[in-house]
Amino acid sequence: MRTLFTILYFSILFQSLVFANQPHEEYRQILNLEGNWKFMIGDDLGRAAPDFDDRTWETLHVPSNWENQGFHGYDGYAWYRKKFVLSPNYKEASLVLFMGYIDDVDEVYVNGQRIGHNGSFPPFFFTAYNAERRYIIPRGLINFNGYNTIAVRVYDAQLDGGILSGNVGIYQHIRDLVPDVELEGYWKFQTGDNKKWASPQYDDSNWYEIMVPGFWEDQFRKNYDGFAWYRKQVMIPVSLTGKRVVLMLGKIDDLDEVYINGKLVAHTGQMYDQPSRNQADNEYSRQRYYYLNESDIVPGKVNTIAVRVYDIGRDGGIYEGPIGLIELRRFVHYWRSR
């Protein structure tokens, strides 16, 4: 009995220590969006516009499959739309749109701007029916003085279709480690490997876009293993002039190298150009906190962050936050307070 107690004690202690080493975050619902949405089958990207006239559309309950609401046996494209008003009390809040589970593929717009997607539409179709949809709403996108519009483009290949289940609403993302520069959201993304992709002059305009954080299997291609690159251009505020900063890249599966303005500034694991030499040792579970030198970033200008990733198997990519740049002084103070 004493041995069992000892094992349980240290197991709980270990879990507590692991939890203490993770930044605290929670999601608090501020607007419930379950209920009636406008709905129509077919496909037209003009339906994403806030002023699109949907008065003649059908009304469906969300969440629930469309087959049980009159569209029996329908497979293919369809759109959902809903208007909402949000209190000005949340102007400074970090907002996330929860859309539950969607069968099979979705693309979500707020006030006409695409904020996220999962799965891939035809002709390169793959499903993401088992991925919970959580999409960051960029700052400045919400109109706090009137109506806002959510438009959801959906493709269903077979069986049940639509916004099936889960939490649907707008949530406040409450964090105790908030970056000075947010890097969550869409990044440019390309599979393969080319060191020239680290250059700030490289033209990535034809690259795919992928949500960070999030596994690339849910957004780009199922069962892809190997090299891939992420790129993001970001304006560094003048307020960070002369200050040391920490680049937080959350968790990456499996190995990574980070370049800023073409310079290699950090890495986790040992990555070789020859794929057969790359080996993983639980790097996927490590938080990426990269301590930058003052010269690594250029305040007041657009900087290019490029992340080279090698995935050994199963899920891959920058899959968990926090993602952003934070002043070193604030970062150190946070961990001292923990």
C-alpha positions, 0 to 999 in steps of 0.5 A, spaced: 500 500 500 505 504 501 509 503 495 502 504 491 501 511 495 508 513 493 507 512 486 501 516 486 504 521 490 510 522 485 505 521 479 501 527 481 507 531 483 510 530 476 504 532 473 503 538 477 510 540 475 509 539 468 503 543 468 507 549 472 512 549 466 506 551 461 503 558 460 496 558 463 490 559 458 483 558 457 477 560 453 471 564 455 465 564 451 462 571 450 457 570 445 453 563 443 452 562 436 448 556 436 441 556 433 439 559 427 443 560 421 442 562 414 444 556 409 444 555 401 447 549 397 451 551 391 458 555 391 459 562 390 465 566 393 461 572 393 457 569 399 463 571 403 461 579 402 458 582 408 453 585 404 451 579 400 443 578 400 441 572 403 434 573 405 431 568 400 436 562 403 433 557 408 434 557 415 438 551 419 440 550 426 447 549 428 450 545 430 447 539 426 447 536 419 444 538 414 441 531 412 436 532 418 434 539 416 431 537 409 437 536 405 437 529 405 442 525 401 445 532 399 453 532 398 457 538 395 458 545 396 454 549 401 454 556 405 452 558 412 451 565 414 450 569 420 450 576 423 452 578 430 453 584 434 459 584 439 460 589 445 465 594 445 467 591 452 471 586 448 475 591 443 482 589 447 480 582 448 484 576 444 478 573 440 477 566 437 471 563 433 469 556 435 466 553 429 465 546 432 466 540 428 465 540 420 464 535 415 468 535 411 472 541 409 471 549 411 473 556 409 471 561 414 470 568 413 469 574 418 466 581 415 469 578 408 476 576 410 478 569 411 480 567 418 481 560 417 480 553 414 481 546 415 481 540 410 482 541 402 477 543 397 476 539 390 480 537 386 485 536 391 480 534 396 481 531 403 477 531 409 478 534 416 471 532 419 475 530 426 478 537 427 475 542 432 475 548 428 478 554 432 480 560 428 483 567 431 479 573 429 485 578 427 485 585 431 481 590 428 476 586 424 470 586 428 466 592 428 464 594 435 459 599 433 454 595 429 453 588 425 458 583 423 458 577 418 460 570 419 460 566 412 462 559 412 464 555 406 463 547 406 464 541 402 461 535 404 463 528 400 459 523 403 454 521 408 453 527 414 455 534 412 455 541 415 457 544 422 455 537 425 457 538 433 461 542 438 461 549 441 459 554 436 461 561 439 466 567 440 471 566 445 475 570 449 482 567 449 485 569 456 492 568 457 498 570 462 503 570 457 501 575 452 506 577 446 508 584 444 507 582 437 502 576 435 504 571 430 498 567 430 494 566 424 496 565 417 503 563 415 506 562 408 507 554 407 511 550 402 513 543 402 520 541 400 527 544 402 531 549 399 535 554 403 534 560 399 527 560 402 530 563 408 532 569 404 527 576 405 528 577 398 524 570 396 518 571 393 513 566 396 507 569 393 505 563 390 505 559 396 500 555 400 497 559 406 496 555 413 494 557 420 499 557 425 498 554 430 495 547 427 498 541 424 499 541 417 495 534 416 489 538 418 490 544 413 494 542 407 496 534 406 494 528 409 500 523 411 505 528 409 512 527 412 519 530 411 521 537 410 517 544 409 518 551 410 513 556 414 514 564 412 511 570 415 513 578 414 511 582 420 512 589 422 516 590 428 514 596 433 519 601 434 518 600 441 522 594 441 528 598 439 534 597 443 531 591 447 532 583 447 526 579 445 524 572 446 521 568 440 516 564 442 514 558 437 510 553 441 511 546 439 513 543 433 513 536 430 519 534 430 525 538 428 526 546 426 531 551 424 529 558 425 531 564 420 530 571 421 532 576 415 536 570 412 540 569 418 539 562 422 538 564 429 535 558 433 534 551 432 531 545 436 534 538 434 539 536 429 537 537 422 541 534 416 540 536 409 539 528 407 533 526 410 535 519 412 540 522 417 534 526 421 532 523 428 527 525 433 528 525 440 521 527 443 523 534 440 515 535 438 514 536 446 519 541 447 516 549 448 520 553 443 523 559 447 528 562 442 532 568 446 534 573 440 540 578 440 538 585 439 541 585 432 536 579 430 530 584 429 530 590 426 525 595 429 520 599 425 521 595 419 518 589 416 522 583 418 522 576 415 521 570 419 522 563 416 522 556 419 524 550 416 521 544 419 522 536 418 517 531 420 519 524 422 512 521 422 505 522 423 503 529 425 507 535 423 508 542 423 508 548 428 502 545 432 501 549 439 502 556 442 504 561 444 506 564 438 509 571 438 515 575 440 515 578 447 520 583 450 525 579 454 524 583 461 517 581 461 518 574 459 523 573 465 518 577 470 513 572 468 517 566 469 520 568 476 512 570 478 511 562 477 
